[in-house]
Amino acid sequence: MTDGQLPEDQKSLARLYQETIDHHRAFLDRLHDAFNKRCESIGAESKKEISKLPEGKGVERKQILTREQKELDKTLEELKYAITKSNADARKKLEEIQEKIEEKSVDIESELADL
């Protein structure tokens, strides 16, 4: 988002700032829910595979659990990446809005000084 796309008045800027925070929180909540569902799915699939194995198949069970751990680790890395990217994007947008708010504040102060 560039300055040209930001609203000019303080109320709209403040509202946009809060909406950006709310949107980011909602995204993180959805991301968290998706992560939890994915982890549950991975675990359920592993349990299903293990339940099909006859007793005494320790090597096969260990392979299933190792694969499960790798999938969980990969899912966690994807979550970390998504959070990091989303945080950076939100921070950038909030900084742009804050700069515009401060710019408007300086304009008002200079106008008052001229009076």
HELIX and SHEET records of a PDB file:
HELIX    1   1 ASP A    3  GLN A    5  5                                   3    
HELIX    2   2 GLN A   10  LYS A   52  1                                  43    
HELIX    3   3 GLY A   58  ASP A  114  1                                  57    
END                                                                             
